[in-house]
Amino acid sequence: MRVIFLIFFLHLFIKAKSQDIHFSQYNKSSFFINPSILSFQKKQFKFTAIRRQQWESITTPFKTSSFSLERKDIVKNISAGVNYLYDIAGDSKFKTTGVSFSFAYLFEINNRNNLSLAASTGFFERTINLDELIFNVPENQQNLSVFFPDLNFGITNKFFVNKNLYLINGLSIFHLNKPNQSLVDNKTTKLSRKLHIHSDIKYFINQDLALQPMFFYSQKETTKESVFSLQLEYFLNRENHIYLSSMLAYRYKDAVLCGFGIKINNFECHYTYDINTSSLSRASNGFGGPEVAIVYNWNMKIKQKNKIKKETQWEDCPKYL
């Protein structure tokens, strides 16, 4: 009876985690949206740290941390990155830790149109700790863990319409190998494949102001997530390269997201907060989860004078048009 109860409990918990680990600031790291966007980062190197905490008003908070280092053009058109993930949830201390590696190749179709293909692989461990759980019958079951590899694929296109407007559209598939997730002797509990579709439009209204509507869609079996976002960027100080950003988003039938950020030279800091609007809001009183992202971009080599694609003050918009 105890074994049956434990299997049932773990089955429910894994189903509850079926949406996978996700961030509100999904576009800050290629590892969580699409590994192929690595080809389009602004500088040679990019370090990203993201910290999220949620459901503190209901239960033991779920805490997720991510650290990634991405290198654009290790050799011509080939980029790579590495990510470390730490996630812990609930009284059972259901924990996911692991390291991922991504590799992207950029196809330069012409000076307006670029296409990136990428693959990523990760190695993860999930564990559960039963010490603080209460059972009707004393439970002697040891703490459990499972180790699994994970394979992902992505494709992204970046197209410059004119000097004030560009589009980024991409598609990615995660968990291609459908790794086993069971913490007990059940080989049929697989991590289902997950589809991501994302679209990003950036329009420079003038030299000081940019508008960026974004769309993100995720589907895994019957679980779907749609996020509609609008971000506004304002160049505050040209001499010191300081700009401010604000963001408003809606995760369909789940939450309203508000955020703001600041960038000073190569350093960025962004904060968002989820206001829960789902049926769970009766228990959460609308409180969702705060999230902080810190990004640092830098170059190691001196820019060549005869470089064809020059960067503007926005670093995104080309001068050749």
VENPE-V301032 format. One record per residue. RES is the residue in three letters. PSI is psi in radians with two decimals (none if undefined). Layout:
# VENPE-V301032
res:RES psi:PSI
res:RES psi:PSI
This chain:
# VENPE-V301032
res:MET psi:-0.70
res:ARG psi:-0.72
res:VAL psi:-0.73
res:ILE psi:-0.77
res:PHE psi:-0.75
res:LEU psi:-0.77
res:ILE psi:-0.74
res:PHE psi:-0.75
res:PHE psi:-0.83
res:LEU psi:-0.62
res:HIS psi:-0.78
res:LEU psi:-0.70
res:PHE psi:-0.75
res:ILE psi:-0.69
res:LYS psi:-0.65
res:ALA psi:-0.47
res:LYS psi:0.20
res:SER psi:-0.33
res:GLN psi:-0.13
res:ASP psi:2.94
res:ILE psi:2.32
res:HIS psi:2.79
res:PHE psi:2.61
res:SER psi:-0.63
res:GLN psi:1.04
res:TYR psi:-0.45
res:ASN psi:0.01
res:LYS psi:-0.44
res:SER psi:2.28
res:SER psi:-0.37
res:PHE psi:-0.33
res:PHE psi:-0.14
res:ILE psi:-0.87
res:ASN psi:2.04
res:PRO psi:-0.36
res:SER psi:-0.27
res:ILE psi:-0.13
res:LEU psi:-0.57
res:SER psi:-0.30
res:PHE psi:0.21
res:GLN psi:2.74
res:LYS psi:-0.69
res:LYS psi:3.03
res:GLN psi:-0.77
res:PHE psi:2.54
res:LYS psi:2.12
res:PHE psi:2.31
res:THR psi:2.30
res:ALA psi:2.21
res:ILE psi:2.36
res:ARG psi:2.19
res:ARG psi:2.49
res:GLN psi:2.33
res:GLN psi:2.84
res:TRP psi:0.46
res:GLU psi:-0.48
res:SER psi:-0.15
res:ILE psi:-0.81
res:THR psi:-2.96
res:THR psi:2.14
res:PRO psi:2.55
res:PHE psi:2.25
res:LYS psi:2.28
res:THR psi:2.29
res:SER psi:2.49
res:SER psi:2.41
res:PHE psi:2.18
res:SER psi:2.60
res:LEU psi:2.15
res:GLU psi:2.42
res:ARG psi:2.00
res:LYS psi:2.40
res:ASP psi:1.02
res:ILE psi:-0.81
res:VAL psi:2.99
res:LYS psi:2.11
res:ASN psi:0.04
res:ILE psi:2.18
res:SER psi:2.76
res:ALA psi:2.77
res:GLY psi:2.83
res:VAL psi:2.49
res:ASN psi:2.45
res:TYR psi:2.29
res:LEU psi:2.38
res:TYR psi:2.13
res:ASP psi:2.32
res:ILE psi:2.39
res:ALA psi:2.33
res:GLY psi:3.13
res:ASP psi:-0.42
res:SER psi:-0.04
res:LYS psi:0.81
res:PHE psi:1.94
res:LYS psi:2.39
res:THR psi:2.15
res:THR psi:2.63
res:GLY psi:2.99
res:VAL psi:2.39
res:SER psi:2.62
res:PHE psi:2.41
res:SER psi:2.63
res:PHE psi:2.28
res:ALA psi:2.53
res:TYR psi:2.31
res:LEU psi:2.21
res:PHE psi:2.01
res:GLU psi:1.62
res:ILE psi:-0.86
res:ASN psi:-3.04
res:ASN psi:-0.03
res:ARG psi:-0.37
res:ASN psi:2.14
res:ASN psi:2.54
res:LEU psi:2.35
res:SER psi:2.35
res:LEU psi:2.48
res:ALA psi:2.73
res:ALA psi:2.59
res:SER psi:2.61
res:THR psi:2.49
res:GLY psi:2.78
res:PHE psi:2.05
res:PHE psi:2.72
res:GLU psi:2.34
res:ARG psi:2.33
res:THR psi:2.76
res:ILE psi:2.44
res:ASN psi:2.10
res:LEU psi:0.00
res:ASP psi:-0.61
res:GLU psi:0.13
res:LEU psi:2.56
res:ILE psi:2.22
res:PHE psi:2.62
res:ASN psi:-0.59
res:VAL psi:2.32
res:PRO psi:2.30
res:GLU psi:2.13
res:ASN psi:0.12
res:GLN psi:2.32
res:GLN psi:2.75
res:ASN psi:2.51
res:LEU psi:2.71
res:SER psi:2.76
res:VAL psi:2.42
res:PHE psi:2.37
res:PHE psi:2.59
res:PRO psi:2.82
res:ASP psi:2.33
res:LEU psi:2.39
res:ASN psi:2.77
res:PHE psi:2.58
res:GLY psi:2.68
res:ILE psi:2.37
res:THR psi:2.45
res:ASN psi:2.34
res:LYS psi:2.17
res:PHE psi:2.19
res:PHE psi:1.99
res:VAL psi:-0.84
res:ASN psi:-2.96
res:LYS psi:-0.23
res:ASN psi:-0.04
res:LEU psi:2.29
res:TYR psi:2.77
res:LEU psi:2.46
res:ILE psi:2.14
res:ASN psi:2.41
res:GLY psi:2.86
res:LEU psi:2.41
res:SER psi:2.67
res:ILE psi:2.19
res:PHE psi:2.71
res:HIS psi:0.84
res:LEU psi:-0.61
res:ASN psi:-0.04
res:LYS psi:1.13
res:PRO psi:2.67
res:ASN psi:2.39
res:GLN psi:0.03
res:SER psi:2.37
res:LEU psi:-0.05
res:VAL psi:-3.03
res:ASP psi:1.21
res:ASN psi:1.76
res:LYS psi:0.01
res:THR psi:-0.08
res:THR psi:1.63
res:LYS psi:2.67
res:LEU psi:1.92
res:SER psi:2.68
res:ARG psi:2.60
res:LYS psi:2.34
res:LEU psi:2.34
res:HIS psi:2.33
res:ILE psi:2.25
res:HIS psi:2.59
res:SER psi:2.44
res:ASP psi:2.17
res:ILE psi:2.23
res:LYS psi:2.14
res:TYR psi:2.16
res:PHE psi:1.78
res:ILE psi:-0.75
res:ASN psi:-2.96
res:GLN psi:-0.30
res:ASP psi:-0.13
res:LEU psi:2.33
res:ALA psi:2.48
res:LEU psi:2.35
res:GLN psi:1.62
res:PRO psi:2.48
res:MET psi:2.64
res:PHE psi:2.39
res:PHE psi:2.30
res:TYR psi:2.36
res:SER psi:2.40
res:GLN psi:2.31
res:LYS psi:1.87
res:GLU psi:-2.12
res:THR psi:-0.06
res:THR psi:2.17
res:LYS psi:2.57
res:GLU psi:2.24
res:SER psi:2.26
res:VAL psi:2.20
res:PHE psi:2.16
res:SER psi:2.65
res:LEU psi:2.13
res:GLN psi:2.44
res:LEU psi:2.26
res:GLU psi:2.36
res:TYR psi:2.20
res:PHE psi:1.88
res:LEU psi:-0.72
res:ASN psi:1.96
res:ARG psi:-0.70
res:GLU psi:-0.70
res:ASN psi:0.11
res:HIS psi:1.03
res:ILE psi:2.25
res:TYR psi:2.69
res:LEU psi:2.66
res:SER psi:2.64
res:SER psi:2.61
res:MET psi:2.43
res:LEU psi:2.28
res:ALA psi:2.81
res:TYR psi:2.07
res:ARG psi:1.98
res:TYR psi:2.16
res:LYS psi:0.47
res:ASP psi:-0.93
res:ALA psi:2.71
res:VAL psi:2.32
res:LEU psi:2.28
res:CYS psi:2.51
res:GLY psi:2.86
res:PHE psi:2.80
res:GLY psi:2.95
res:ILE psi:2.50
res:LYS psi:2.27
res:ILE psi:1.92
res:ASN psi:-2.02
res:ASN psi:-0.02
res:PHE psi:2.36
res:GLU psi:2.53
res:CYS psi:2.22
res:HIS psi:2.48
res:TYR psi:2.35
res:THR psi:2.77
res:TYR psi:2.34
res:ASP psi:2.23
res:ILE psi:1.91
res:ASN psi:2.28
res:THR psi:0.05
res:SER psi:-3.09
res:SER psi:-0.34
res:LEU psi:-0.20
res:SER psi:-0.39
res:ARG psi:-0.59
res:ALA psi:-0.60
res:SER psi:-0.18
res:ASN psi:0.50
res:GLY psi:-0.20
res:PHE psi:2.34
res:GLY psi:-1.88
res:GLY psi:2.29
res:PRO psi:2.61
res:GLU psi:2.36
res:VAL psi:2.33
res:ALA psi:2.30
res:ILE psi:2.23
res:VAL psi:2.38
res:TYR psi:2.16
res:ASN psi:2.46
res:TRP psi:2.80
res:ASN psi:2.59
res:MET psi:-0.44
res:LYS psi:2.71
res:ILE psi:2.39
res:LYS psi:2.40
res:GLN psi:2.49
res:LYS psi:-0.54
res:ASN psi:0.35
res:LYS psi:2.27
res:ILE psi:-0.84
res:LYS psi:1.72
res:LYS psi:2.67
res:GLU psi:2.49
res:THR psi:-3.02
res:GLN psi:-0.41
res:TRP psi:-0.25
res:GLU psi:0.06
res:ASP psi:-0.52
res:CYS psi:2.10
res:PRO psi:2.71
res:LYS psi:-0.17
res:TYR psi:-0.11
res:LEU psi:none
